[in-house]
């Protein structure tokens, strides 16, 4: 979504909207067919992270005395579902969560028309492909999670955030970090594709500017309202210590390749990948 005109139209669309109106505003954009953030393909950095055993140490299928149990993944704000299908190709039972019914209609069409494409091939024949489930719901509420059945323990083994945080107003970042800390399984991983890192922090949104420092401030302090200055930057001096339920960043790297708008005008990559986990208790 590098087009300046498209970004300004998007910013204006949400300019005076209340937080409670945002789901409707996103649905309006899908109805209008104005979805400049849609890439049409899954995220290569996600595939790269999933393939790294030093980051994702546990396989998508766990074997126990009761048999095989497939692990779960969640993509909030999944849009047309490209990354959901990719996670399923790696073997996870994957859930795509959206507030927009029209977005999920597009996701189902993606699955039907392109689920068999090469990019979604099964990565390990012994593991196989996971099940895909599309859910309409509010990330910050519990009703959608309760609808997943009695066997669901309320957590996921892999969470993926890309363009989701950048779509949320900064006032929701405390709730965003708390929700992820609650949804992440004890040995799970939260994978964040950090974008847009290069935007001036005072340029508004969505997409809101997301330098790596935003993740480093909020995820170790889930639910804590952090102080920002009048330019939109975090006041580091008032962060305080990480909380006991905070997440820990276990890796931070630039991927081998990413989406086209993850590069600047000179071809330099601006995207980063952060991988987060619960702290290991002594």
C-alpha positions in Angstrom: 0.0 0.0 0.0 2.7 2.4 -1.0 0.4 4.7 -3.0 0.2 8.0 -1.2 -3.3 8.9 -2.5 -4.7 5.5 -1.4 -3.2 6.0 2.1 -4.6 9.4 2.4 -8.1 8.2 1.4 -7.8 5.4 4.0 -6.7 7.9 6.7 -9.6 10.2 5.9 -12.1 7.3 6.0 -11.3 6.8 9.7 -10.4 10.4 10.6 -13.3 11.1 13.0 -14.5 7.5 13.6 -15.0 6.2 17.1 -13.3 3.0 18.0 -16.6 1.2 18.2 -17.3 2.2 14.6 -14.1 0.8 13.1 -15.5 -2.7 12.2 -18.3 -1.0 10.2 -15.8 1.3 8.5 -13.6 -1.7 7.4 -16.7 -3.5 6.1 -17.6 -0.4 4.1 -14.2 -0.5 2.4 -14.6 -4.1 1.4 -18.1 -3.3 0.0 -16.6 -0.4 -2.0 -13.8 -2.7 -3.2 -11.2 -0.3 -1.9 -8.7 -2.7 -0.2 -5.2 -1.3 -1.1 -3.6 -3.4 1.7 -4.6 -6.6 0.0 -1.5 -8.4 -1.4 -3.1 -11.3 -3.1 -0.6 -13.7 -1.7 0.7 -15.0 1.7 3.6 -13.4 3.6 7.0 -14.9 2.7 8.4 -13.8 6.1 5.8 -15.9 7.8 6.9 -19.0 5.8 10.5 -18.2 6.6 9.8 -18.0 10.4 7.7 -21.2 10.4 10.5 -23.1 8.7 13.0 -22.1 11.3 13.3 -24.8 14.0 15.3 -22.4 16.2 12.2 -20.2 16.4 9.4 -22.7 16.2 10.8 -25.7 18.1 7.7 -27.7 18.5 6.1 -29.5 15.4 2.6 -28.6 14.2 1.4 -32.1 15.4 2.0 -33.3 18.9 2.0 -37.0 19.7 0.9 -38.2 23.1 -0.6 -41.2 24.7 -4.0 -40.2 23.4 -2.8 -40.0 19.9 -2.0 -37.1 17.6 -3.1 -33.6 18.3 -2.8 -30.8 15.7 -1.7 -27.5 17.1 -3.7 -24.3 16.5 -2.9 -21.0 14.9 -4.8 -17.7 14.7 -4.6 -14.8 12.3 -6.5 -11.7 13.6 -7.7 -9.3 10.9 -7.0 -12.1 8.3 -8.6 -10.2 5.4 -8.9 -12.5 2.4 -7.1 -15.3 4.2 -3.8 -15.8 2.5 -1.7 -16.2 5.6 -4.4 -18.5 7.1 -4.0 -20.9 4.2 -0.2 -20.7 4.5 -0.3 -21.7 8.2 -2.6 -24.6 7.3 -0.2 -25.7 4.7 2.5 -26.0 7.4 0.1 -28.3 9.3 -1.7 -26.0 11.8 -5.4 -26.0 12.4 -5.8 -22.4 11.5 -8.4 -19.8 12.4 -8.9 -16.6 10.4 -10.6 -13.9 12.5 -12.4 -10.9 11.0 -15.0 -8.3 12.0 -15.9 -7.9 8.3 -18.3 -10.5 6.9 -17.3 -9.3 3.4 -13.6 -9.9 4.2 -14.4 -13.5 5.2 -16.5 -13.9 2.0 -13.3 -13.0 0.1 -11.3 -15.5 2.3 -13.7 -18.3 1.5 -13.3 -17.5 -2.2 -9.6 -17.5 -1.8 -9.7 -20.9 -0.2 -12.0 -22.3 -2.9 -10.2 -20.9 -5.9 -6.6 -20.9 -4.8 -6.3 -23.4 -1.9 -4.7 -25.9 -4.2 -2.1 -23.4 -5.6 1.6 -24.2 -5.3 2.2 -21.5 -2.7 -0.2 -23.4 -0.4 1.3 -26.9 -0.9 1.6 -29.2 2.1 5.1 -28.5 3.5 5.4 -31.9 5.2 3.5 -34.9 3.9 3.8 -36.7 7.3 2.3 -33.8 9.1 -0.3 -33.0 6.4 -2.5 -30.0 6.0 -4.4 -28.4 8.9 -8.0 -27.5 9.0 -9.1 -23.9 8.1 -11.9 -22.2 10.0 -13.2 -18.7 9.3 -14.6 -16.7 12.3 -16.5 -13.5 12.5 -15.8 -11.8 15.8 -14.1 -9.0 17.7 -10.5 -9.9 18.7 -10.9 -8.1 22.0 -14.0 -10.1 23.1 -14.4 -13.7 24.2 -17.6 -14.8 22.5 -15.9 -16.0 19.3 -13.4 -18.1 21.2 -16.1 -19.7 23.3 -17.8 -20.8 20.1 -14.8 -23.0 19.2 -16.0 -25.9 21.4 -15.4 -27.4 24.8 -12.1 -28.9 23.7 -10.6 -25.4 23.0 -8.6 -24.2 26.0 -8.6 -20.6 24.9 -5.0 -20.4 23.5 -3.2 -20.8 20.3 0.3 -22.2 19.5 1.0 -19.7 16.8 -0.3 -16.1 16.5 0.4 -14.0 13.4 0.1 -10.2 13.3 0.6 -8.4 10.1 -1.3 -5.1 9.2 -3.6 -5.9 12.2 -1.8 -3.6 14.7 -1.2 -1.0 12.1 -5.0 -0.9 11.5 -5.8 -0.2 15.1 -5.8 3.2 16.7 -2.9 3.7 19.1 -5.4 3.9 22.0 -6.0 0.1 21.6 -2.4 -1.0 21.9 -2.6 -1.7 25.6 -5.6 -4.0 25.0 -3.9 -5.5 21.9 -0.9 -6.5 23.9 -3.0 -7.9 26.8 -5.1 -10.0 24.4 -2.1 -11.6 22.7 -0.6 -12.5 26.1 -3.9 -14.2 27.0 -4.3 -16.0 23.7 -0.7 -17.3 23.4 -0.2 -20.9 24.6 2.4 -21.4 27.3 5.0 -22.7 24.7 3.5 -20.8 21.8 4.9 -18.1 19.5 3.6 -14.7 18.5 5.1 -13.8 15.1 4.8 -10.1 14.2 5.6 -8.8 10.7 6.4 -5.3 11.6 5.0 -2.8 9.1 5.1 0.1 8.3 8.3 0.8 10.2 9.4 3.7 7.9 6.3 6.0 8.3 6.8 9.2 10.3 5.2 8.5 13.7 3.1 11.7 13.5 1.6 10.9 10.1 -1.6 9.3 11.4 -3.3 6.3 10.1 -4.3 3.7 9.3 -1.9 2.3 8.6 -0.3 3.7 11.8 3.5 3.9 11.9 5.0 0.9 13.7 8.7 1.2 14.4 10.1 -1.9 16.3 10.1 0.2 19.5 6.3 0.0 19.6 6.3 -3.7 19.9 9.2 -3.6 22.4 7.3 -1.2 24.6 3.8 -2.8 24.6 4.3 -6.6 24.4 6.4 -6.9 27.6 3.8 -4.7 29.4 0.5 -6.2 28.4 -2.6 -4.1 29.3 -0.5 -1.2 30.5 -1.4 2.2 29.1 1.8 3.8 27.9 2.5 7.5 27.6 3.0 9.0 24.2 4.4 12.4 23.4 2.6 15.0 21.2 4.3 13.7 18.1 3.1 10.1 18.5 6.2 8.7 20.0 6.5 6.5 23.2 8.0 8.3 26.2 10.7 5.8 27.0 11.6 7.4 30.4 8.1 6.5 31.7 7.9 2.9 30.4 8.7 1.2 33.7 9.8 -2.4 34.0 8.3 -5.2 32.0 5.3 -6.9 33.7 5.4 -10.5 35.1 2.9 -11.6 32.4 4.8 -9.8 29.6 6.0 -11.5 26.5 9.7 -11.8 25.7 11.2 -11.2 22.2 13.2 -14.2 21.3 14.2 -13.1 17.8 14.3 -10.0 15.6 15.4 -10.1 12.0 14.9 -8.8 8.5 13.5 -11.6 6.3 15.0 -12.8 3.1 12.1 -11.3 1.2 8.8 -9.6 1.9 5.9 -7.8 0.2 6.6 -5.0 -2.3 5.6 -2.2 0.1 8.1 -3.5 2.6 10.9 -1.8 0.6 11.8 1.8 0.3 12.3 3.8 -2.9 15.9 2.6 -3.1 15.0 -1.0 -2.7 16.1 -1.3 0.9 13.9 -3.6 3.0 12.1 -1.8 5.8 10.1 -4.8 7.3 11.2 -6.7 10.4 10.0 -9.9 12.0 9.7 -10.2 15.7 9.1 -13.5 17.4 7.6 -13.5 20.9 7.1 -16.0 23.7 6.1 -16.3 27.3 9.0 -16.0 29.7 10.6 -19.2 30.9 9.9 -19.5 34.6 12.8 -20.6 36.8 
